[in-house]
Amino acid sequence: MTATKNSAASPDGYSLLRAQLDTLTTEVFRPELAEIDALPTQEIVKLMNGEDSSVPVAVAEKLPQIAAVIDAISLRMARGGRLIYAGAGTAGRLGVLDASECPPTFNTDPADVVGLIAGGASAMVTAVEGAEDSKEFAAADLDELRLSDNDTVVGISASGRTPYAIGAVEHARALGALTVGLSCNAGSGLAAAAEHGLEIVTGPELLTGSTRLKAGTAQKLVLNMISTIVMIRLGKTYGNLMVDVRASNEKLRARSRRIVALATGAPDHEIEAALTATGDEVKNAILAILGEVDGPTAAALLEASDGHLRPALANARATR
């Protein structure tokens, strides 16, 4: 799909866009930083660190809304739905990053958590001109995924005005999917378009309009919360252990054994035997050890509990 310029390329279009940017907190010019380039590096580092420290505070103000979003997503994913992020530029890259980390961390199918970025995969490393300006591109990208009413689409845009993110949310909502609009400006068009608006207002940036800074950090924190806690709700953890981790390399194989050890306290030979009996499935191995069951029984108990280890373990112990 090739991006094309829209009407904002005309003089009138640019004037309208400039007027819109002038209203955004993330675009505010800070005259007190006008000579930042003349400061010693250590002073700039201190300034930037001070700016960053305000981001968790801004996120904390929206924790109830974030929790509601997580619960709503979890309910839909438990019914087989998917979590889909959609954004442009930095926001899109953050969504793709969060989605790509779910399979190795939680052993999810790559189709369960999806990141869409305006302009396609090449836009991860190279800007695609005009891609973010098209609502139609967003709708087309979502249509390729064949959305259902169990899916969730999270539009991500620091400004809250990016047409691609708004178009994704509008199209998904029209199809009955759950929609979330994550932005860093109050009163954003993205939040208004979504069923759940999350506006994390991080204020003006150190570099005027560079929303990969505080705004990007806020988006990363919120996306971390959403994907991590949704996976907790779906039974992908046991306590704070990643029991669905996929052992795809030597480091993760070592981590798998460490997780089983932390969960069970079993000696190494028992851990190796349990992992062998369960096909190296960490969660199954823990259940086999703690529930004193064989590999097939552990698999059946977990299937009956929709993959949640605690109820499966309770059932195993109840039948002993």
Secondary structure per residue as TSV (DSSP state, phi and psi in degrees):
chain	resnum	aa	ss	phi	psi
A	1	M	-	360.0	125.4
A	2	T	-	-99.1	130.6
A	3	A	-	-78.6	146.6
A	4	T	-	-132.1	155.1
A	5	K	-	-71.7	147.4
A	6	N	-	-105.7	-164.6
A	7	S	G	-65.0	-15.9
A	8	A	G	-64.3	-13.7
A	9	A	G	-74.0	-17.1
A	10	S	S	-77.5	158.8
A	11	P	H	-54.4	-42.7
A	12	D	H	-64.9	-38.8
A	13	G	H	-64.2	-41.4
A	14	Y	H	-65.7	-37.8
A	15	S	H	-64.3	-40.7
A	16	L	H	-65.2	-44.3
A	17	L	H	-64.2	-41.7
A	18	R	H	-61.7	-39.9
A	19	A	H	-64.1	-37.8
A	20	Q	H	-65.4	-44.1
A	21	L	H	-63.0	-34.3
A	22	D	H	-62.6	-20.0
A	23	T	T	-91.5	-6.8
A	24	L	-	-91.0	132.2
A	25	T	G	-59.8	-39.1
A	26	T	G	-67.0	-12.8
A	27	E	G	-105.4	2.0
A	28	V	-	-64.4	133.4
A	29	F	-	-82.3	133.7
A	30	R	-	-110.5	101.7
A	31	P	G	-61.9	-25.4
A	32	E	G	-68.4	-13.9
A	33	L	G	-107.6	13.6
A	34	A	T	-65.7	-19.8
A	35	E	T	-116.3	28.8
A	36	I	G	-60.6	-31.4
A	37	D	G	-67.4	-16.5
A	38	A	G	-93.2	-4.2
A	39	L	S	-82.1	155.1
A	40	P	-	-62.5	150.7
A	41	T	H	-55.9	-41.1
A	42	Q	H	-61.6	-35.1
A	43	E	H	-68.9	-38.9
A	44	I	H	-66.0	-40.0
A	45	V	H	-59.8	-44.9
A	46	K	H	-62.7	-42.2
A	47	L	H	-60.5	-46.7
A	48	M	H	-67.4	-40.3
A	49	N	H	-63.1	-39.1
A	50	G	H	-64.1	-39.3
A	51	E	H	-62.2	-46.3
A	52	D	H	-63.3	-31.0
A	53	S	T	-65.4	-17.6
A	54	S	T	-81.9	-13.8
A	55	V	H	-67.4	-49.3
A	56	P	H	-59.7	-29.7
A	57	V	H	-65.1	-43.3
A	58	A	H	-64.6	-38.8
A	59	V	H	-65.3	-41.9
A	60	A	H	-58.8	-30.2
A	61	E	T	-66.8	-17.9
A	62	K	T	-113.5	16.0
A	63	L	H	-58.7	-41.6
A	64	P	H	-59.9	-41.4
A	65	Q	H	-67.5	-38.3
A	66	I	H	-64.6	-41.9
A	67	A	H	-61.8	-40.8
A	68	A	H	-63.8	-39.8
A	69	V	H	-62.5	-45.1
A	70	I	H	-61.6	-44.6
A	71	D	H	-63.2	-40.8
A	72	A	H	-66.3	-41.5
A	73	I	H	-64.7	-42.7
A	74	S	H	-60.2	-41.6
A	75	L	H	-60.8	-42.1
A	76	R	H	-72.9	-39.2
A	77	M	H	-68.6	-31.5
A	78	A	H	-64.0	-22.1
A	79	R	T	-93.8	9.2
A	80	G	T	100.9	6.3
A	81	G	-	-75.8	170.5
A	82	R	-	-116.5	158.3
A	83	L	E	-108.3	120.6
A	84	I	E	-124.7	122.9
A	85	Y	E	-97.7	143.6
A	86	A	E	-142.1	124.5
A	87	G	E	-164.3	177.6
A	88	A	S	-123.8	153.8
A	89	G	H	58.9	-137.7
A	90	T	H	-56.4	-43.3
A	91	A	H	-60.5	-42.5
A	92	G	H	-66.0	-39.8
A	93	R	H	-64.6	-38.9
A	94	L	H	-63.5	-38.6
A	95	G	H	-65.7	-44.0
A	96	V	H	-63.2	-41.2
A	97	L	H	-60.9	-48.4
A	98	D	H	-62.5	-41.8
A	99	A	H	-64.9	-41.4
A	100	S	H	-69.9	-19.9
A	101	E	T	-86.8	-10.0
A	102	C	H	-71.4	-42.7
A	103	P	H	-58.9	-49.3
A	104	P	H	-71.4	-28.3
A	105	T	H	-82.1	-40.8
A	106	F	H	-120.9	6.4
A	107	N	-	57.8	36.1
A	108	T	-	-82.3	156.6
A	109	D	-	-67.9	138.5
A	110	P	T	-55.5	-22.4
A	111	A	T	-81.7	-9.7
A	112	D	T	-77.1	-37.4
A	113	V	E	-126.6	118.4
A	114	V	E	-124.3	137.8
A	115	G	E	-111.1	122.9
A	116	L	E	-107.8	131.8
A	117	I	E	-123.4	134.9
A	118	A	T	-57.0	126.3
A	119	G	T	98.7	-6.5
A	120	G	-	84.6	-172.4
A	121	A	G	-57.7	-36.0
A	122	S	G	-63.6	-23.2
A	123	A	G	-71.1	-10.1
A	124	M	G	-63.0	-31.7
A	125	V	T	-121.2	-17.5
A	126	T	S	-134.9	128.6
A	127	A	-	-61.4	136.6
A	128	V	-	-107.7	111.1
A	129	E	T	-59.4	127.0
A	130	G	T	81.8	-7.4
A	131	A	G	-63.0	-37.7
A	132	E	G	-73.5	-12.6
A	133	D	G	-88.1	5.3
A	134	S	-	-117.7	115.2
A	135	K	H	-68.2	-32.3
A	136	E	H	-65.3	-36.8
A	137	F	H	-62.4	-39.8
A	138	A	H	-63.8	-44.8
A	139	A	H	-61.5	-41.3
A	140	A	H	-65.7	-41.1
A	141	D	H	-63.0	-39.8
A	142	L	H	-71.3	-36.0
A	143	D	H	-62.3	-31.8
A	144	E	H	-65.0	-23.9
A	145	L	H	-88.4	-8.9
A	146	R	-	53.8	69.2
A	147	L	-	-59.5	147.1
A	148	S	-	-123.3	172.6
A	149	D	T	-77.5	0.1
A	150	N	T	-92.3	-8.9
A	151	D	-	-83.3	159.9
A	152	T	E	-125.0	134.1
A	153	V	E	-117.2	122.6
A	154	V	E	-106.8	108.9
A	155	G	E	-82.2	132.9
A	156	I	E	-122.6	125.1
A	157	S	-	-160.3	121.2
A	158	A	S	-59.2	-45.7
A	159	S	S	-71.8	-29.9
A	160	G	S	80.2	8.1
A	161	R	-	-120.2	-1.4
A	162	T	-	-61.3	119.0
A	163	P	H	-56.6	-38.1
A	164	Y	H	-60.6	-46.9
A	165	A	H	-67.3	-43.3
A	166	I	H	-64.7	-42.4
A	167	G	H	-62.5	-37.6
A	168	A	H	-63.5	-44.2
A	169	V	H	-67.3	-44.0
A	170	E	H	-62.1	-44.2
A	171	H	H	-67.2	-43.4
A	172	A	H	-64.7	-40.2
A	173	R	H	-66.1	-37.5
A	174	A	H	-64.7	-25.3
A	175	L	T	-92.7	2.5
A	176	G	T	91.9	3.6
A	177	A	-	-75.7	155.8
A	178	L	E	-70.7	139.0
A	179	T	E	-129.1	141.8
A	180	V	E	-132.2	135.2
A	181	G	E	-115.5	111.7
A	182	L	E	-104.2	113.6
A	183	S	E	-138.9	177.1
A	184	C	S	-124.4	24.6
A	185	N	S	-133.8	141.8
A	186	A	T	-74.5	148.8
A	187	G	T	65.8	34.2
A	188	S	-	-79.7	152.4
A	189	G	H	-65.1	-32.3
A	190	L	H	-66.2	-45.9
A	191	A	H	-63.1	-38.5
A	192	A	H	-66.5	-32.4
A	193	A	H	-76.7	-23.3
A	194	A	S	-95.0	157.0
A	195	E	S	-65.6	-38.8
A	196	H	E	-119.6	116.3
A	197	G	E	-100.5	124.3
A	198	L	E	-114.2	104.8
A	199	E	E	-109.8	101.8
A	200	I	-	-96.1	97.2
A	201	V	-	-85.2	103.7
A	202	T	-	-97.3	-5.5
A	203	G	-	83.7	-179.0
A	204	P	S	-62.1	148.1
A	205	E	-	-85.8	160.3
A	206	L	S	-58.2	-45.6
A	207	L	S	-103.4	122.7
A	208	T	T	-51.6	118.3
A	209	G	T	79.9	2.4
A	210	S	-	-85.5	82.7
A	211	T	T	-79.8	7.3
A	212	R	T	-76.9	-7.8
A	213	L	T	-86.7	-108.5
A	214	K	H	-61.6	-42.9
A	215	A	H	-62.4	-43.4
A	216	G	H	-63.9	-39.1
A	217	T	H	-63.7	-42.7
A	218	A	H	-62.0	-43.7
A	219	Q	H	-62.8	-41.9
A	220	K	H	-61.0	-43.6
A	221	L	H	-61.9	-43.6
A	222	V	H	-69.0	-42.0
A	223	L	H	-63.9	-39.0
A	224	N	H	-57.7	-45.0
A	225	M	H	-61.3	-47.7
A	226	I	H	-60.7	-56.3
A	227	S	H	-67.3	-41.3
A	228	T	H	-66.2	-47.8
A	229	I	H	-75.9	-31.5
A	230	V	H	-59.3	-43.4
A	231	M	H	-66.9	-35.4
A	232	I	H	-60.6	-46.7
A	233	R	H	-63.1	-28.6
A	234	L	T	-87.3	4.3
A	235	G	T	84.3	19.6
A	236	K	-	-81.7	-3.5
A	237	T	-	-130.4	163.1
A	238	Y	B	-129.6	105.6
A	239	G	T	63.5	-130.4
A	240	N	T	-104.6	27.2
A	241	L	B	-103.9	136.3
A	242	M	-	-84.1	79.7
A	243	V	T	-77.9	-5.0
A	244	D	T	-106.4	15.3
A	245	V	-	-56.9	141.7
A	246	R	-	-95.6	116.9
A	247	A	-	-81.0	77.6
A	248	S	-	-98.6	-4.2
A	249	N	S	-150.1	176.8
A	250	E	H	-61.9	-41.3
A	251	K	H	-61.2	-44.2
A	252	L	H	-72.3	-29.7
A	253	R	H	-65.7	-40.6
A	254	A	H	-66.0	-40.1
A	255	R	H	-63.6	-38.2
A	256	S	H	-57.4	-46.6
A	257	R	H	-67.1	-36.0
A	258	R	H	-66.8	-38.6
A	259	I	H	-64.1	-44.6
A	260	V	H	-61.8	-40.1
A	261	A	H	-64.7	-44.0
A	262	L	H	-65.0	-36.8
A	263	A	H	-76.3	-29.7
A	264	T	H	-115.7	-26.9
A	265	G	-	71.3	12.6
A	266	A	-	-75.6	154.7
A	267	P	-	-71.8	162.9
A	268	D	H	-57.5	-42.5
A	269	H	H	-64.4	-35.0
A	270	E	H	-71.4	-37.0
A	271	I	H	-63.6	-46.9
A	272	E	H	-62.2	-39.6
A	273	A	H	-65.1	-41.2
A	274	A	H	-67.5	-40.8
A	275	L	H	-66.4	-38.7
A	276	T	H	-63.5	-41.6
A	277	A	H	-70.1	-21.2
A	278	T	T	-112.9	14.3
A	279	G	T	66.7	34.1
A	280	D	T	65.7	21.8
A	281	E	-	-85.0	114.5
A	282	V	H	-60.5	-49.1
A	283	K	H	-60.3	-43.5
A	284	N	H	-64.5	-38.9
A	285	A	H	-65.4	-40.8
A	286	I	H	-61.2	-44.7
A	287	L	H	-64.5	-39.9
A	288	A	H	-61.0	-40.4
A	289	I	H	-74.7	-54.0
A	290	L	H	-71.0	-33.3
A	291	G	T	-91.5	-5.9
A	292	E	T	54.1	52.2
A	293	V	-	-127.3	164.5
A	294	D	-	-83.8	175.5
A	295	G	H	-58.6	-50.9
A	296	P	H	-61.2	-37.7
A	297	T	H	-66.7	-40.7
A	298	A	H	-59.7	-43.8
A	299	A	H	-63.0	-41.6
A	300	A	H	-67.1	-40.4
A	301	L	H	-65.0	-39.8
A	302	L	H	-69.2	-37.9
A	303	E	H	-62.7	-39.8
A	304	A	H	-68.6	-24.6
A	305	S	T	-102.5	17.8
A	306	D	T	55.1	35.3
A	307	G	T	84.4	3.9
A	308	H	-	-87.7	121.5
A	309	L	H	-70.8	-41.1
A	310	R	H	-60.4	-51.0
A	311	P	H	-65.5	-32.8
A	312	A	H	-64.2	-40.4
A	313	L	H	-67.1	-40.4
A	314	A	H	-61.2	-41.4
A	315	N	H	-66.6	-38.3
A	316	A	H	-64.1	-44.1
A	317	R	H	-69.5	-31.7
A	318	A	H	-69.9	-23.7
A	319	T	T	-96.5	-1.1
A	320	R	-	-75.7	360.0
